Amino acid sequence: MLKRWGLPLAAILALVVLLANFDLEPRSAEEYGRGGPSEPPLKKVLGAENLPGMAQAASLGTLIRQNPGQCLPLAELGPVFRPDEGPVAMRIARGQTFYEALEARDVGHEDIMTLVKACKEFRNLRSVRSGELFTLHVTPDGGLQSLAFDLDEESYVTWVRDGDTYTRQDGTYPVEHRLKGVGGTISMSLYASLQELDAPLSLAAKMSDILGWDIDFTRDLRKGDTFRIMYEEVWKDEEFVRTGNIRSVELINRGQTRQAFLFTDREDRSHYYDAEGHNLQKQLLRAPVNYSRISSGFSYRRLHPVLNRWMPHLGVDYAAPLGTPVKAGGDGTVVACTSKKGNGRYIQIRHTNAEYETFYLHLSRYAKGIRKGSQVSQGQIIGYVGASGYATGPHLDYRVRRNGKFVNPRTLKLPASAPVSEDLRASFSSQTGIYLAVMDDIPLAAAPVTVPPMALLQAPAWDGPAMAILDIPETIRALD
């Protein structure tokens, strides 16, 4: 009997003697982090009275499950037991590389290099700035699940693990649209007058987009001309982000009054019309997106911001937040809806008269139903602003080709588009009346003033069944 059990008993006694020599002094949780043991000494995990159970347990996992009350909190265990806390912020320290920042958070080499490779055409993560902020999600085993960073105040991009690589997901933050009004008198130029009033200078370019088909803002304006503008401000977390759409505008030039009002039809297409409902836009849009500024103009020689060499830029870059809707410049057929290395995701439309083609580059995605062969109409949403291809930030590169030659879309002379349809005349007149009443109250020669909230429940936007189940606020602010 003793011979039969002698060897196992000897092994158990030797194990007891060995464990008795362990240091029983308490240690801080920090000792079990980087550079220290990955787990606490065994006697810290289980009391001495449980040692026979350990000898019989099939595995450490079984042992822990059998003795839940004897285990240390997860926070005091080593990296192998690190809990999954979800996305956390990571700020690049002075002199730190992107690789070093992730390595310091226990992300493995393979994950880091896979992410850098996946992101390469969008952004070079080998070159980051001190203080730059990222959001990352690292799983308990040290795997990088996702990494995100802001593109601007309104949009961000997330790279999410997808098998053995990472795929890109675009996102936007919630924002608020507030109405403002400004009026003034031309002294030297529209830009100078806006500057004197401490108003957004981008309003000048937006006014040129709306009224510039019929008036040359560089040559036709005269001293003493007056203007009134009602426009949107975009706010996020009570901080101003950018200037949005012009809702209505009035310009009195040499005694002649020119007015424009933004109106959206039943297909969610927005155009500017005069008070009689005539369309102020032409058969091709000058700017098919609600942009914040023109970041680059049409040129035959421009230093490319990504390739860093001089080359033609045969379009106009409209900087806009990620996900901003892009509209078809005119009626026509989609002849290309694909991706190309420099262009990123892009759409090419051949227009009805076949003389013109338009191109929409660096999209984040295409609108539902848009594909090669699709028939589109002016103002229809065909895609969304992105930064795909060779782009340093979200914008639309809009190009127009006439008879095979690229031309500047901001200097084209074209016929007008269709007026407000008869079935929407009543809705248009009601909205225009509200805009005119508000603009009459905008003072001249004063800084921008806040426009009170207004109810604009026009027919195209009204959905009775859907609205019936909602809690309608006391005031409804005019929104897109």
C-alpha positions in Angstrom: 0.0 0.0 0.0 2.8 2.4 1.0 4.7 1.5 -2.1 1.6 2.1 -4.2 1.0 5.6 -2.8 4.5 6.5 -1.8 5.4 8.5 -4.9 2.2 10.6 -5.1 2.5 11.4 -1.3 6.1 12.4 -1.7 5.1 14.7 -4.6 2.4 16.4 -2.5 4.8 16.9 0.5 7.4 18.4 -1.7 4.9 20.8 -3.2 3.8 21.8 0.3 7.4 22.5 1.3 8.0 24.5 -1.9 4.9 26.6 -1.4 5.8 27.3 2.2 8.9 29.2 1.0 6.8 31.7 -1.0 6.9 35.4 0.1 3.6 36.0 2.0 4.2 39.8 2.3 1.5 41.8 0.5 2.4 43.5 -2.7 0.8 46.4 -4.5 -1.2 45.9 -7.7 1.4 48.0 -9.6 4.0 45.2 -9.2 1.9 43.0 -11.4 1.8 45.3 -14.3 4.4 45.9 -17.0 7.8 44.4 -16.2 6.6 42.3 -13.3 5.0 38.8 -13.0 1.8 38.4 -14.9 0.0 36.8 -12.0 0.3 37.1 -8.1 2.0 34.3 -6.1 -0.2 31.3 -5.9 -0.7 31.6 -2.1 -2.1 35.1 -2.7 -4.8 33.6 -5.0 -5.8 30.7 -2.7 -5.6 30.2 1.1 -3.3 27.4 2.4 -6.4 25.4 3.4 -7.2 25.0 -0.3 -3.9 23.5 -1.4 -5.3 19.9 -1.5 -8.0 21.1 -3.9 -5.3 22.6 -6.1 -3.5 19.3 -6.4 -6.8 17.7 -7.6 -7.9 20.6 -9.9 -7.6 19.9 -13.6 -6.7 23.5 -14.4 -6.2 27.0 -12.9 -9.5 28.1 -14.5 -11.3 25.2 -12.8 -9.6 26.1 -9.5 -10.7 29.7 -9.7 -14.3 28.7 -10.5 -14.3 26.3 -7.6 -13.0 29.0 -5.2 -14.5 32.3 -6.3 -14.3 33.9 -2.8 -10.6 33.3 -2.6 -9.5 35.2 -5.8 -8.1 38.7 -6.0 -10.1 41.4 -7.7 -9.4 41.5 -11.5 -7.9 44.9 -11.1 -5.0 43.3 -9.1 -4.3 40.5 -11.5 -1.8 40.7 -14.3 -2.3 41.6 -18.0 -3.7 38.1 -18.9 -6.7 39.0 -16.7 -7.1 42.6 -18.0 -10.8 43.5 -18.3 -12.3 44.8 -21.5 -13.1 48.5 -20.7 -14.2 49.5 -24.2 -12.8 52.5 -26.1 -10.3 54.8 -24.3 -8.5 58.0 -25.3 -4.9 57.9 -26.4 -2.9 61.2 -26.8 0.4 61.2 -28.6 3.2 62.3 -26.2 6.0 64.7 -27.1 8.6 62.8 -29.2 6.4 59.7 -29.3 5.6 57.7 -32.5 2.3 56.2 -33.3 3.8 52.7 -32.9 5.3 53.6 -29.5 1.9 54.9 -28.3 0.1 51.7 -29.2 2.9 49.5 -27.9 2.7 51.2 -24.6 -0.9 50.0 -24.4 0.1 46.4 -25.0 -1.0 46.3 -28.7 0.9 43.7 -30.6 3.3 44.4 -33.4 1.2 42.6 -36.1 -2.0 44.5 -35.2 -0.1 47.9 -35.4 1.5 47.1 -38.7 -1.8 45.8 -40.2 -3.6 48.9 -39.2 -0.9 51.2 -40.6 -1.1 49.3 -43.9 -4.9 49.4 -44.1 -4.9 53.1 -43.4 -2.0 54.0 -45.7 -3.9 55.4 -48.7 -6.1 57.5 -46.4 -3.5 58.7 -43.9 0.2 58.0 -43.1 0.0 56.9 -39.4 3.8 56.8 -39.3 3.7 60.6 -39.1 1.6 61.9 -36.2 1.9 65.1 -34.2 2.5 65.6 -30.5 -0.9 66.1 -28.7 -2.9 64.4 -31.4 -5.9 62.4 -29.9 -7.0 58.9 -30.9 -9.7 56.6 -29.5 -8.8 53.0 -29.4 -10.4 49.7 -28.2 -8.0 47.1 -27.0 -9.4 43.6 -26.0 -8.3 41.8 -22.9 -5.8 39.7 -24.8 -4.1 42.8 -26.2 -5.8 42.8 -29.6 -6.6 46.1 -31.3 -10.3 46.0 -32.0 -10.7 49.6 -33.4 -9.0 53.0 -33.6 -10.7 56.3 -34.4 -9.7 59.9 -34.9 -11.4 63.2 -35.8 -11.3 64.6 -39.3 -12.8 68.0 -38.3 -15.2 69.3 -35.7 -18.2 67.4 -37.2 -16.8 64.1 -38.5 -14.5 61.3 -37.6 -13.3 58.0 -39.0 -13.0 54.6 -37.3 -10.9 51.6 -38.4 -12.5 48.4 -37.2 -11.0 44.9 -37.1 -12.4 42.9 -40.0 -10.9 39.4 -40.0 -7.1 39.8 -40.6 -7.4 43.5 -41.6 -9.2 46.7 -40.7 -12.0 48.4 -42.6 -13.0 52.1 -42.5 -16.3 53.4 -41.0 -17.2 57.1 -41.3 -19.2 58.9 -38.7 -20.5 62.4 -37.7 -21.3 64.1 -34.5 -24.7 65.6 -33.7 -24.9 69.4 -34.5 -27.4 72.2 -34.1 -28.4 74.7 -36.8 -29.1 78.2 -35.6 -30.4 81.0 -37.8 -28.6 84.4 -38.0 -29.2 87.5 -40.0 -26.9 90.3 -41.2 -27.4 93.4 -43.4 -25.1 96.1 -44.6 -24.1 98.6 -47.2 -21.4 98.1 -49.8 -18.5 100.5 -49.3 -15.6 98.9 -51.2 -16.6 95.3 -51.8 -18.9 92.6 -50.4 -16.0 91.0 -48.6 -14.9 94.3 -47.0 -18.5 95.1 -45.9 -18.9 91.6 -44.3 -15.5 92.1 -42.6 -16.6 95.4 -41.2 -19.7 93.8 -39.8 -17.7 90.9 -38.3 -19.8 88.5 -40.4 -18.6 85.3 -42.0 -16.6 86.0 -45.1 -17.7 82.7 -46.6 -21.1 84.4 -47.2 -19.7 86.3 -50.1 -18.8 83.1 -52.0 -22.2 81.6 -51.2 -24.0 84.7 -52.4 -21.9 84.5 -55.6 -23.0 80.9 -56.1 -26.7 81.9 -55.8 -26.8 85.3 -57.6 -23.6 85.1 -59.6 -25.2 83.7 -62.7 -26.9 87.1 -63.3 -24.5 89.5 -61.6 -20.7 89.8 -61.5 -19.8 90.4 -57.9 -16.3 91.7 -58.8 -17.4 94.3 -61.3 -21.2 95.1 -61.0 -21.4 96.0 -57.3 -21.5 99.8 -56.5 -20.9 101.8 -53.4 -24.3 102.3 -51.6 -25.7 98.9 -52.7 -27.3 97.1 -49.8 -27.7 93.5 -48.8 -29.6 91.4 -46.2 -28.8 87.7 -45.6 -30.4 85.1 -43.4 -28.1 82.1 -42.9 -27.4 79.1 -40.7 -24.7 78.7 -38.1 -23.7 75.1 -37.2 -23.0 74.5 -33.5 -21.7 71.5 -31.6 -21.7 71.2 -27.8 -22.5 75.0 -27.5 -19.4 75.8 -29.7 -19.6 77.4 -33.1 -18.4 75.1 -35.9 -19.0 76.7 -39.3 -21.4 78.8 -41.4 -24.1 76.7 -43.1 -26.6 77.4 -45.8 -27.9 80.8 -46.8 -31.7 80.5 -46.3 -32.6 83.8 -48.1 -30.8 86.8 -49.5 -31.7 90.2 -50.8 -29.3 92.4 -52.8 -30.2 95.9 -54.1 -27.8 96.7 -56.9 -28.1 100.0 -58.7 -31.7 100.3 -57.5 -32.7 96.8 -58.8 -33.7 94.3 -56.1 -32.5 90.7 -56.5 -33.9 88.1 -54.1 -33.3 84.4 -53.6 -35.0 81.8 -51.3 -34.0 78.3 -50.6 -36.8 75.8 -51.2 -36.9 72.0 -51.0 -39.2 69.9 -53.3 -40.9 66.6 -52.6 -37.8 64.7 -53.7 -35.7 66.5 -51.1 -33.9 68.6 -53.7 -33.1 72.1 -52.8 -32.8 75.1 -55.2 -32.8 78.8 -54.9 -35.7 80.7 -56.5 -36.7 84.3 -56.9 -40.0 85.6 -55.4 -41.9 84.4 -58.4 -40.6 80.9 -58.3 -38.1 81.1 -61.1 -35.1 78.9 -60.6 -31.9 81.0 -60.1 -29.7 77.9 -60.7 -28.7 76.8 -64.2 -28.7 73.5 -66.0 -25.5 72.7 -64.1 -24.9 73.5 -60.5 -21.9 75.7 -59.7 -21.5 74.1 -56.3 -23.3 70.7 -55.8 -22.6 70.6 -52.1 -23.2 72.8 -49.0 -19.6 73.7 -48.4 -17.8 75.7 -45.7 -15.1 77.1 -48.0 -13.3 76.7 -51.3 -10.1 75.0 -50.4 -8.6 74.9 -53.9 -9.7 76.5 -57.2 -9.4 75.5 -60.8 -5.8 75.8 -62.0 -3.4 74.4 -64.6 -0.5 74.5 -62.1 -1.0 73.7 -58.4 1.3 72.1 -55.8 -0.4 68.8 -55.0 -0.9 68.6 -51.1 -0.3 64.8 -51.1 2.0 64.1 -54.0 4.0 67.3 -53.3 4.6 68.2 -57.0 3.2 70.8 -59.4 0.4 69.5 -61.5 -2.9 70.7 -63.0 -6.0 70.8 -60.7 -8.9 70.7 -63.2 -11.7 71.1 -60.7 -12.8 73.1 -57.6 -12.4 71.7 -54.1 -15.3 72.4 -51.8 -14.3 71.7 -48.2 -17.3 70.2 -46.3 -17.8 67.9 -43.3 -17.6 64.2 -43.8 -21.0 62.8 -44.9 -22.3 66.1 -46.4 -24.8 65.2 -49.2 -23.4 65.6 -52.8 -26.0 66.5 -55.4 -26.0 65.8 -59.2 -25.0 68.9 -61.0 -27.7 68.3 -63.7 -29.9 65.8 -65.3 -28.1 62.9 -66.9 -26.8 59.3 -66.7 -24.2 57.9 -64.4 -21.4 56.5 -66.6 -19.0 55.7 -63.8 -19.5 54.8 -60.1 -16.3 53.3 -58.9 -13.0 53.8 -57.2 -9.6 54.9 -58.5 -6.3 55.4 -56.5 -6.1 59.2 -56.7 -9.8 60.0 -57.1 -10.9 57.6 -54.4 -14.6 56.9 -54.7 -16.0 59.0 -57.5 -19.0 59.4 -59.8 -19.1 60.6 -63.4 -22.3 61.8 -65.0 -23.0 62.4 -68.7 -25.6 65.1 -69.0 -28.7 65.1 -71.2 -27.3 67.3 -73.9 -24.1 65.1 -74.1 -22.0 68.2 -74.3 -21.2 68.3 -70.6 -19.9 65.7 -68.1 -19.4 66.2 -64.4 -17.1 64.4 -61.9 -17.5 64.1 -58.1 -14.2 62.9 -56.5 -13.2 61.7 -53.0 -16.6 60.5 -51.9 -17.0 58.5 -48.6 -19.9 56.5 -50.1 -22.5 56.5 -52.8 -26.2 57.2 -52.3 -28.6 54.3 -52.3 -29.5 53.1 -55.8 -26.7 55.1 -57.5 -24.7 52.8 -59.9 -23.5 52.8 -63.4 -26.4 53.4 -65.8 -28.6 55.2 -63.2 -30.7 58.1 -64.4 -30.3 61.2 -62.1 -31.9 64.6 -62.0 -30.4 67.9 -60.9 -30.2 68.3 -57.2 -30.6 64.6 -56.5 -28.3 63.2 -53.8 -25.8 60.9 -55.4 -23.1 60.5 -52.7 -21.6 61.9 -49.6 -18.4 64.0 -49.0 -15.4 62.0 -47.9 -11.6 62.0 -48.0 -11.0 58.8 -50.1 -8.1 58.7 -52.5 -5.4 61.4 -52.4 -7.0 63.8 -49.9 -5.8 65.5 -46.8 -9.3 66.1 -45.4 -13.0 65.8 -46.3 -14.0 67.7 -49.4 -15.6 67.4 -52.8 -13.4 67.8 -56.0 -16.1 68.9 -58.5 -15.1 68.8 -62.2 -16.9 69.8 -65.4 -15.9 68.6 -68.9 -17.3 70.3 -72.0 -16.7 68.6 -75.3 -13.8 66.6 -73.9 -12.1 69.6 -72.2 -12.2 70.4 -68.5 -13.5 73.9 -67.7 -13.9 76.0 -64.6 -17.4 75.2 -63.1 -17.5 78.6 -61.4 -17.3 80.6 -64.7 -19.8 78.7 -66.9 -22.7 80.5 -68.6 -25.8 78.2 -68.8 -29.6 78.3 -69.2 -31.8 78.3 -66.1 -33.3 75.2 -64.5 -37.0 74.4 -64.0 -39.1 76.7 -61.8 -41.2 75.7 -58.7 -43.8 73.2 -59.8 -47.5 74.2 -59.7 -48.4 71.8 -57.0 -45.9 73.4 -54.6 -46.6 77.0 -55.3 -48.8 77.5 -52.2 -46.1 76.0 -50.0 -43.4 78.1 -51.6 -45.4 81.3 -51.3 -46.0 80.6 -47.6 -42.3 80.0 -46.9 -41.2 83.0 -48.9 -43.6 85.2 -47.0 -42.0 84.2 -43.7 -38.5 84.8 -45.0 -39.4 88.2 -46.4 -40.9 89.2 -43.0 -37.8 88.1 -41.2 -35.4 89.9 -43.6 -37.3 93.2 -43.2 -36.4 93.2 -39.6 -32.7 92.6 -40.2 -31.0 96.0 -39.6 -28.4 97.4 -42.0 -24.9 98.3 -40.8 -25.1 96.0 -37.7 -23.3 92.9 -36.6 -25.1 89.6 -37.2 -28.3 89.2 -35.2 -30.0 86.0 -34.0 -33.2 85.1 -35.9 -36.0 83.8 -33.7 -37.1 80.2 -34.2 -39.7 79.8 -36.9 -42.1 77.1 -37.9 -41.6 76.0 -41.5 -43.8 73.0 -42.0 -43.9 73.0 -45.7 -45.8 70.3 -47.6 -42.8 68.2 -48.8 -41.5 67.8 -45.3 -44.8 67.0 -43.6 -45.4 63.3 -42.8 -48.7 63.1 -41.0 -48.5 59.5 -39.6 -44.9 60.0 -38.5 -45.5 63.4 -36.9 -48.6 62.2 -35.1 -46.7 59.9 -32.8 -44.0 62.5 -31.9 -43.9 65.1 -29.1 -43.9 68.4 -31.0 -41.8 71.1 -29.2 -43.3 74.5 -28.4 -41.1 76.0 -31.2 -39.7 74.3 -34.2 -36.4 75.6 -35.4 -35.9 75.7 -39.2 -33.6 72.8 -40.0 -32.4 70.9 -43.1 
